[in-house]
């Protein structure tokens, strides 16, 4: 089973600052099936990034994804007030067609 | 734009079963796998399994095998999940989510259904 480890657990930053979130896998992940989500309290997750680096429809360009193999990164170039939330990475494994999420990174206002 | 609407909150006693529905609209229900994901209070996202609405085939995370069942009714574009032998640690919000193969990710989520297991 592929395990995704996200770090840090919590990121305390101010609006306007840059946020760098890490997602590390215990074995190689297909970039085609690495995604990032944002979740706010009481809401369902929202797709931000798919295919490791492609922004989903309507996602601002301050969000970017990068990485390959076992190391992936979500970067928020300049934090807006609405960006303070929890972020999850997710991978889909075509064999045995299972799926896992990372434990999440909370981005909080400093 | 697709939309998923789930059934309402449930309160169950330990040992009971719960069935949650997820009605799809705005896209071809049988074209995309439907997954179920749960989130315990204050915790992260936990994948449970998927169903192929076209043929009904399923794949269940090992942890839930034996007490988790997914079904669908294509005539009303609705997917269902049933969890049996409920325990207090099954208390969670249960989400259905549409897996879009073009993205390799979930692009549509239901609003979530809170299932509370308490004696």
Interface residues (C-beta under 8 A of the other chain):
Chain A: X30 X32 X33 X34 X35 X37 X39 X44 X45 X46 X47 X50 X51 X54 X56 X88 X90 X92 X96 X97 X98 X99 X100 X101 X102 X103 X104
Chain B: X35 X37 X44 X45 X46 X47 X50 X59 X61 X95 X97 X99 X103 X104 X105 X106 X107 X109 X110 X111 X112
